[in-house]
Amino acid sequence: MFGLEYNYCVTAWSVGYVIGQIPGNILLNRVSPHYVVFALEFGWSIMTLCTTWVKNWHVLCFIRFMVGLFESAYYPGLLFLIGSWYTKDELGKRSNIFQAATAAGTLISGVMQAGVYKGLNGTNGLPGWRWIFIIDACISLPIAICAFFLIPDLPWNIKPNWIFAQDDIDLAKKRLTVAKRSGPSKTGLGKKALWNVISTWHIWVFTAVYSCYIFAQNPQQSMSFWLKYSKNPKYSVEQINYYPSGIWSTQIVSALGFSWLSDTVLKGRRWPPLLLVALWHCIDCGLLAGLPVYTDNRAGRWVLYYLSGVVNCTPGLLYAWCSEIIGESSEKRGIVMGTFNSVAFSFNAWLPLLLFKQTEQPRVHKGNIAASVASALQAFGILAILFLATRDDRRATSQPLVDRSTVEDLPGEERSRSPSDLEDKRDLA
């Protein structure tokens, strides 16, 4: 590819990814997740296989759009599903185990790509890069089938099966009731529910924070270009695939380490590690912008690229925090999660075309500065979430509570009244 063709193909993926986010997460509240996840993974596998026979970058753009569309609800959908099963002292670890697994997949894929390229290049007249997509699809299709049998429904909808007995389901519901987590509403998404989504701060602030995080990841991609354009030493195709794997190793360690710290020592508080990694990434990107790209001693830039992976513990902790704060409405939680992921990638679909141009790699001075600023804004956004969530908790605890046994003894029409009405009735009695 030449000029900005690579950027256009990346953007095509982002467009598909953005379009499918919110509908996919809404669908998870209405259709059994194992059907949804199976369909997404199966479609993704087929389109990946089709990449094998692509002839020009225009066709590749279309295929990448479809890949993004099928992938759209997969990541936020599974984190939404995890948030529907686990309580506060478990959720951070489970979310970041999943996040670490995505990093492990990326790490292993780099090693596999190098091996496939070297071992199968020219076999049956196909270049090595085409074989990579064939093998990728062969791996993914069995996983799609496994997802159909292994992915559970939401705890409020699930029926006894070969994994869960009725006692397990009852226990899950009790645990989530204590955690103040609610299942899908029978009335679905009405005007009142939608107004509850857009009229509260959750969707706006979480979206801003996550958008800053997604954009701030872009400097990590520069390492491959840094290796590719190096003159002395000159790196092979295999090495260009191998060496960036250190970024994903750092992500695994930080994701698991910070999540255990958050769930145990910090007693479920998410903001301290989120704030720490945002501030670190701000410094990291600033140093990448300010230091020379190629020097005789390149150890510093190697370290900066590898430690940029620390910020990738953010999604697991942020999704866990979102699930805990918006636990009272499954639909709202799904829409907010889908929205902040969708909006983040909608910005990331075009901003790299301006700030991380392929023709300006690996220096991308403006892009690294912008990523540093985005990380600083992310830190302010995390503090805003902390302030607003704390304020809401104080308001909730200051409101008078109604004895549930008193409410249940009232006639149906009385039971539907607001808590303040019931308080007034009890005072009159």
Secondary structure, 3 states (H helix, E strand, C coil): CCCCHHHHHHHHHHHHHHHHHHHHHHHHCCCCHHHHHHHHHHHHHHHHHHHHHCCCHHHHHHHHHHHHHHHCCHHHHHHHHHHCCCCHHHHHHHHHHHHHHHHHHHHHHHHHHHHHHHHHCCHHHCCHHHHHHHHHHHHHHHHHHHHHHHCCCCCCCCCCCCCCCHHHHHHHHHHHHHCCCCCCCCCCCCHHHHHHHHCCCHHHHHHHHHHHHHHHCHHHHHHHHHHHCCCCCCCCHHHHHHCCHHHHHHHHHHHHHHHHHHHCCCCCCCHHHHHHHHHHHHHHHHHHHHCCCCCCCCHHHHHHHHHHHHHHHHHHHHHHHHHHHCCCCHHHHHHHHHHHHHHHHHHHCCHHHHHCCHHHCCCCHHHHHHHHHHHHHHHHHHHHHHHHHHHHHHHHHHCCCCCHHHHHHCCHHHHCCCHHHHHHHHHHC
